[in-house]
Amino acid sequence: MPTTLTLKNIPDDVYERLKAAAAAHHRSLNGEAIVCLETVLLGARKISPQERIARARVLRASLRNGELSAEDIDKFKREGRL
């Protein structure tokens, strides 16, 4: 079960950078903080361009007519995949 964490005394410059990153990635502050923590603590695994392309092709093949619908995009946003 996910746990709730409250952060206090966040330096202003850190908060502003987190806020800007969240806006740039279309995430909430909470979502962006989780991604930042996961990246640092779990280690972001770098994938090769070839692997990224292969994943995109698999995703595209799973879609209707190879296109993303507005519903697909909304679903992926809710899942944190965009």
N, C-alpha and C positions, 0 to 999 in steps of 0.2 A: 504494500500500500504506500503511495507517495506520502512524503512528510512535508509539513509546512515549515518554512524557515523565515524568520524576520531578520532583516539586516538593519543595523543602526549605525549612525555616524559615518555614512558613506561620504568620502570626500567629494566636493562639488564637481571637480573635473572628471572623476570617475563616473559619477552619476550622469553628467552631460554626455560623455562618450557612450555610455550604455544606452542612454535615451536616443542618441543619434543612430547608433547601430541597430537598435530595435526598429526605428522608423525606416531605415534603409532596407531591412530584411522583412518588413511588414509583419513584425512580431510585437507582442506586448513586452513591457519591461521584464516581466516574470519569465516569459518564454526566452527572451534574449539572455537573461542571466543564467538560465538553465543550460542553454547551448554553450555559453562561455565556460561554465563550470565543467560540463561534460568534456569539452575540448581540452581543458587544462588537466583535469583529474583523470580522465579515462584515455586521454591521448587521441588526438584526431588522427585517424589513419589516412594517410595520403594515398589517393588512388591515381593510377596512370590515366592519361588521356584516353588510351585505348579501352581501359576498363570503364571509364565514364561513358564513352560512346556505346559500348556494348550494353551497359545498363539502360541507356536512353533508348536503344533499339528494342530491348525487351519490353520496356514500358510502352513505347509507341505501338508495338505489335499487340499489346494487350488492350489497346483502346479501339473504340468503334471508328472505323475508317482511318485509323492512324492519326486522329485529331483529338485535341483536348476540348471538351465542352466546358461551358461556364460551370456546370455542376461538378465536373471532374476537378476543375481548378479550385472551387470552393471546398470540395472534399479533401484535396491535398493540403490546402491551407489549414483546415481544421486538424489534420494529422501532423502538421508541422513539417511537411515535405517540400514546401516552396519557400 
